[in-house]
Amino acid sequence: MKHHLLISVAIFAGILAPGTSASTIFVTSRDGGSADLYQFDLTGNLLQTIPGNGLSNGQGVVVGPNGKVFVANEGGSVLTYNPTTGAFLSAFATGLGSAGPLAFGGDGNLYVGSGNVIKKLDGSSGALISSIGAGTGLNSTSGLTFDGSGNLYASDGVTGIINKYNSAGTFLSTIGNSRRIVGSLTDARTVAARCTRPRQRSFMQRESPRQRGGPPSLNS
């Protein structure tokens, strides 16, 4: 029987040797299992299934400025992994209540979607700096991204809106609306911004049907 599967993707480009580089894709799958991190090459071939080390129902995934893979755990933590070997490194942050989409800002800090707020964590220590978005209409943050000016965009998987915040976390505006009419966003699952800054890493989330069991396919 088919079911819908939420997956998140991060692309890592690592330098293996002078003049030689390799890129791989990391995928989390919210399938109820414990081995929820997969590594693919750019042609879609599965390279390895990475033991979660406490990961359950993987949510957002992003490659940080330090090259580590950061994965949000539904249990309210963010875990880190070696991008080359897939080895578990550490629990970067815990006690978040819930952890969904992830994005690193230009300030080097990690932003974590957590229900109706966005939590800003110190990019080095994982310590909570502040919460963004309270009282701005967010219900369930499903995607995060930054534009070239440092503005933060957060999509809401419940209302279908996208909220825009400045680099200080101040609410600026709403894109779309929650009315179910032609031209409105009805189920905003993720958001991405095109900007001119080079070498920006990004992530995406999408829903994709697949048969239960086995890793998600990138070729379907």
C-alpha positions as CSV (number, residue, x, y, z in Angstrom):
1,M,0.0,0.0,0.0
2,K,1.4,3.4,-0.9
3,H,1.8,6.2,1.6
4,H,3.2,9.7,1.4
5,L,6.8,10.2,2.5
6,L,8.4,13.5,3.5
7,I,12.0,13.6,2.4
8,S,14.6,16.3,2.8
9,V,17.7,16.7,0.7
10,A,21.1,18.3,1.1
11,I,23.9,18.4,-1.4
12,F,27.6,18.1,-0.2
13,A,30.5,19.0,-2.4
14,G,33.7,17.8,-0.8
15,I,37.4,18.1,-1.8
16,L,39.0,14.7,-1.9
17,A,42.4,15.7,-3.2
18,P,44.0,18.6,-5.0
19,G,42.1,19.1,-8.2
20,T,39.6,16.4,-7.4
21,S,36.1,16.8,-6.0
22,A,33.0,14.7,-5.4
23,S,29.4,15.6,-4.6
24,T,26.9,13.5,-2.8
25,I,23.3,13.9,-1.8
26,F,22.0,13.2,1.7
27,V,18.4,12.3,2.2
28,T,16.3,11.9,5.3
29,S,13.0,10.1,5.1
30,R,10.1,10.4,7.5
31,D,9.1,6.7,7.3
32,G,8.9,5.8,11.0
33,G,12.2,3.9,10.9
34,S,15.5,4.4,12.8
35,A,17.9,4.3,9.8
36,D,16.7,7.6,8.2
37,L,19.8,9.0,6.6
38,Y,20.8,7.9,3.1
39,Q,23.7,9.0,0.9
40,F,23.4,9.0,-2.9
41,D,25.7,10.0,-5.7
42,L,24.6,12.6,-8.3
43,T,23.2,9.9,-10.6
44,G,20.8,8.7,-7.9
45,N,22.7,5.5,-6.9
46,L,22.5,4.7,-3.2
47,L,26.0,4.8,-1.7
48,Q,25.1,3.9,1.9
49,T,22.4,3.8,4.5
50,I,23.7,5.6,7.6
51,P,22.7,4.4,11.0
52,G,20.8,7.1,12.7
53,N,22.3,6.9,16.2
54,G,19.0,8.0,17.8
55,L,17.6,9.5,14.6
56,S,13.9,8.8,14.3
57,N,11.7,10.2,11.5
58,G,14.4,12.4,10.1
59,Q,13.3,15.9,9.2
60,G,15.4,18.7,7.7
61,V,19.0,18.2,6.6
62,V,21.6,20.8,5.6
63,V,25.3,20.9,5.1
64,G,26.8,23.5,7.4
65,P,29.6,26.0,6.8
66,N,32.0,23.6,8.6
67,G,31.1,20.8,6.1
68,K,29.3,18.6,8.6
69,V,25.8,17.2,7.8
70,F,23.1,18.5,10.2
71,V,19.9,16.5,10.5
72,A,16.8,17.4,12.5
73,N,15.3,14.7,14.5
74,E,11.5,14.6,15.2
75,G,12.3,14.0,18.8
76,G,13.5,17.6,19.1
77,S,17.3,17.4,18.5
78,V,19.8,18.2,15.7
79,L,22.4,15.5,15.0
80,T,25.6,15.9,13.1
81,Y,27.4,13.4,10.7
82,N,30.7,13.2,8.8
83,P,29.8,14.0,5.2
84,T,32.5,11.7,3.8
85,T,32.1,8.6,5.9
86,G,28.6,9.1,7.2
87,A,29.8,8.5,10.8
88,F,27.7,10.0,13.6
89,L,29.5,12.9,15.3
90,S,27.4,14.4,18.0
91,A,24.1,15.7,19.2
92,F,24.5,19.3,18.2
93,A,21.4,20.6,20.0
94,T,18.7,18.9,22.1
95,G,15.5,19.9,23.9
96,L,14.1,21.8,21.0
97,G,10.6,20.5,21.5
98,S,10.3,19.7,17.8
99,A,12.8,20.1,15.0
100,G,11.9,20.4,11.3
101,P,13.5,22.3,8.4
102,L,17.0,23.6,8.8
103,A,18.9,26.5,7.2
104,F,22.2,28.2,8.0
105,G,22.1,32.0,7.8
106,G,24.8,34.3,6.5
107,D,25.6,35.0,10.2
108,G,26.8,31.4,10.5
109,N,24.0,30.4,12.9
110,L,21.6,27.5,12.4
111,Y,17.8,28.2,12.1
112,V,15.5,25.4,13.0
113,G,11.7,25.3,12.2
114,S,10.0,24.3,15.4
115,G,6.2,24.3,15.1
116,N,5.0,27.9,15.2
117,V,8.4,29.5,15.8
118,I,11.9,29.4,14.3
119,K,14.7,28.8,16.7
120,K,18.0,30.5,16.1
121,L,21.0,28.4,17.4
122,D,24.6,29.4,17.7
123,G,26.3,27.8,14.7
124,S,29.2,26.6,16.7
125,S,27.8,25.5,20.1
126,G,24.2,24.8,19.3
127,A,23.1,27.1,22.1
128,L,19.7,28.8,21.7
129,I,20.1,32.4,20.9
130,S,16.5,33.5,20.2
131,S,13.1,32.4,18.8
132,I,11.6,34.1,15.8
133,G,8.0,34.2,14.5
134,A,5.9,34.0,17.6
135,G,2.6,35.8,17.0
136,T,3.1,36.2,13.3
137,G,0.7,33.5,12.1
138,L,3.0,30.5,11.8
139,N,1.4,27.2,12.6
140,S,3.8,24.6,11.4
141,T,7.1,25.7,9.8
142,S,7.8,23.4,6.9
143,G,10.6,25.2,5.0
144,L,13.3,27.8,5.6
145,T,15.6,29.7,3.3
146,F,17.5,33.0,3.1
147,D,17.8,35.5,0.2
148,G,20.9,37.5,-0.7
149,S,19.9,40.3,1.6
150,G,19.8,38.1,4.6
151,N,16.0,38.0,4.9
152,L,14.5,34.8,6.2
153,Y,11.5,33.1,4.5
154,A,9.4,30.5,6.4
155,S,6.7,28.4,4.7
156,D,3.7,27.1,6.7
157,G,2.5,23.6,5.9
158,V,-0.9,24.3,7.5
159,T,-2.0,27.7,6.3
160,G,-0.1,27.7,3.0
161,I,1.5,31.1,3.6
162,I,5.2,32.2,3.6
163,N,6.4,34.7,6.2
164,K,9.3,37.0,5.5
165,Y,11.6,38.2,8.3
166,N,14.6,40.5,8.2
167,S,18.1,39.6,9.5
168,A,17.1,40.8,13.0
169,G,14.1,38.4,13.1
170,T,11.5,41.1,12.7
171,F,8.4,40.1,10.7
172,L,8.2,42.0,7.4
173,S,5.4,40.6,5.3
174,T,3.3,37.5,4.2
175,I,3.4,35.9,0.8
176,G,0.2,34.1,-0.3
177,N,-2.8,33.7,1.9
178,S,-4.7,31.0,3.8
179,R,-7.9,31.3,1.7
180,R,-8.4,28.2,-0.5
181,I,-9.0,30.1,-3.7
182,V,-7.3,30.1,-7.1
183,G,-4.0,31.8,-6.9
184,S,-3.4,31.1,-3.2
185,L,-0.9,28.7,-1.7
186,T,-2.8,25.8,-0.2
187,D,0.0,23.7,1.3
188,A,3.4,25.4,1.3
189,R,5.8,22.6,2.1
190,T,9.1,24.3,1.4
191,V,10.6,27.5,0.2
192,A,13.8,28.4,-1.7
193,A,15.3,31.8,-2.7
194,R,17.5,32.6,-5.7
195,C,20.3,34.8,-4.8
196,T,23.7,35.9,-6.2
197,R,25.9,34.8,-3.4
198,P,28.2,32.0,-4.6
199,R,28.6,28.5,-3.1
200,Q,25.4,28.7,-1.1
201,R,24.2,25.3,0.1
202,S,20.5,24.6,0.0
203,F,18.0,22.0,0.9
204,M,14.5,21.0,-0.1
205,Q,11.6,19.1,1.3
206,R,8.9,17.4,-0.7
207,E,6.3,14.7,-0.4
208,S,6.7,11.7,-2.6
209,P,4.7,8.5,-2.7
210,R,6.6,5.2,-2.5
211,Q,6.2,1.7,-1.4
212,R,6.8,1.1,2.3
213,G,10.3,-0.5,2.9
214,G,13.7,0.3,1.5
215,P,15.3,3.7,0.9
216,P,13.7,6.5,-1.1
217,S,14.5,6.7,-4.8
218,L,15.9,9.8,-6.4
219,N,15.1,8.5,-9.8
220,S,11.3,8.3,-9.5
